[in-house]
Amino acid sequence: MRRLRSSTVVLGGMGVLAATITACGSEPDKRCVDPLTREQLPRYECDGKSSGSGTSGSGTAVATPRGSYYYGGSVSDNKVSGGSFNKTAVDSGGFGCSRTGGG
């Protein structure tokens, strides 16, 4: 029977630990989406750097974001489904994670 080298055991254990930690702390996918049509948009449409504009109190033109961030779900034919505009409504827990708290 072969004996594993200690470095192999340590590296394997570190890999499992790293995968567990990143799975628990991972964020859900975030996409910029038109809230009315659920069509996926470029990220700048949610960051307020779009070409659409409004005016501030001083009359200066300001960028108005067209989209909102949509968390989780999937995209099919450039339309999103299965997620939420509310980040806390999307479960981002992975293997071995537990969600605590209530709502």
Contacts in CASP RR format, 6 or more apart in sequence:
PFRMAT RR
TARGET T0000
AUTHOR 0000-0000-0000
METHOD contacts of the structure
MODEL  1
MRRLRSSTVVLGGMGVLAATITACGSEPDKRCVDPLTREQLPRYECDGKS
SGSGTSGSGTAVATPRGSYYYGGSVSDNKVSGGSFNKTAVDSGGFGCSRT
GGG
19 95 0 8 1.000
20 95 0 8 1.000
20 96 0 8 1.000
23 93 0 8 1.000
23 94 0 8 1.000
23 95 0 8 1.000
23 96 0 8 1.000
23 97 0 8 1.000
24 93 0 8 1.000
24 94 0 8 1.000
24 95 0 8 1.000
24 96 0 8 1.000
24 97 0 8 1.000
25 92 0 8 1.000
25 93 0 8 1.000
25 97 0 8 1.000
26 92 0 8 1.000
26 93 0 8 1.000
26 94 0 8 1.000
27 92 0 8 1.000
28 71 0 8 1.000
28 72 0 8 1.000
28 73 0 8 1.000
28 87 0 8 1.000
28 90 0 8 1.000
28 91 0 8 1.000
28 92 0 8 1.000
29 71 0 8 1.000
29 72 0 8 1.000
29 73 0 8 1.000
30 69 0 8 1.000
30 70 0 8 1.000
30 71 0 8 1.000
30 72 0 8 1.000
30 87 0 8 1.000
31 40 0 8 1.000
31 69 0 8 1.000
31 70 0 8 1.000
31 71 0 8 1.000
31 72 0 8 1.000
31 75 0 8 1.000
31 80 0 8 1.000
32 40 0 8 1.000
32 41 0 8 1.000
32 42 0 8 1.000
32 43 0 8 1.000
32 44 0 8 1.000
32 45 0 8 1.000
32 46 0 8 1.000
32 67 0 8 1.000
32 68 0 8 1.000
32 69 0 8 1.000
32 70 0 8 1.000
33 39 0 8 1.000
33 40 0 8 1.000
33 41 0 8 1.000
33 67 0 8 1.000
33 68 0 8 1.000
33 69 0 8 1.000
33 70 0 8 1.000
33 80 0 8 1.000
33 85 0 8 1.000
34 41 0 8 1.000
34 45 0 8 1.000
34 66 0 8 1.000
34 67 0 8 1.000
35 67 0 8 1.000
35 68 0 8 1.000
35 85 0 8 1.000
37 79 0 8 1.000
38 70 0 8 1.000
38 79 0 8 1.000
38 80 0 8 1.000
38 81 0 8 1.000
39 78 0 8 1.000
39 79 0 8 1.000
40 75 0 8 1.000
40 78 0 8 1.000
40 79 0 8 1.000
40 80 0 8 1.000
41 66 0 8 1.000
41 67 0 8 1.000
44 50 0 8 1.000
45 65 0 8 1.000
45 66 0 8 1.000
45 67 0 8 1.000
46 65 0 8 1.000
46 66 0 8 1.000
46 67 0 8 1.000
46 68 0 8 1.000
46 69 0 8 1.000
47 65 0 8 1.000
48 63 0 8 1.000
48 64 0 8 1.000
48 65 0 8 1.000
49 63 0 8 1.000
50 63 0 8 1.000
50 64 0 8 1.000
50 65 0 8 1.000
50 66 0 8 1.000
51 63 0 8 1.000
52 63 0 8 1.000
52 64 0 8 1.000
52 66 0 8 1.000
53 61 0 8 1.000
53 62 0 8 1.000
53 63 0 8 1.000
53 64 0 8 1.000
54 61 0 8 1.000
54 62 0 8 1.000
54 63 0 8 1.000
54 64 0 8 1.000
55 61 0 8 1.000
55 62 0 8 1.000
56 62 0 8 1.000
68 85 0 8 1.000
69 85 0 8 1.000
69 87 0 8 1.000
70 80 0 8 1.000
70 83 0 8 1.000
70 84 0 8 1.000
70 85 0 8 1.000
71 83 0 8 1.000
71 84 0 8 1.000
71 85 0 8 1.000
71 86 0 8 1.000
71 87 0 8 1.000
71 89 0 8 1.000
71 90 0 8 1.000
72 82 0 8 1.000
72 83 0 8 1.000
72 84 0 8 1.000
72 90 0 8 1.000
73 80 0 8 1.000
73 81 0 8 1.000
73 82 0 8 1.000
73 83 0 8 1.000
73 90 0 8 1.000
74 80 0 8 1.000
74 81 0 8 1.000
74 82 0 8 1.000
83 89 0 8 1.000
83 90 0 8 1.000
84 90 0 8 1.000
91 99 0 8 1.000
93 99 0 8 1.000
END
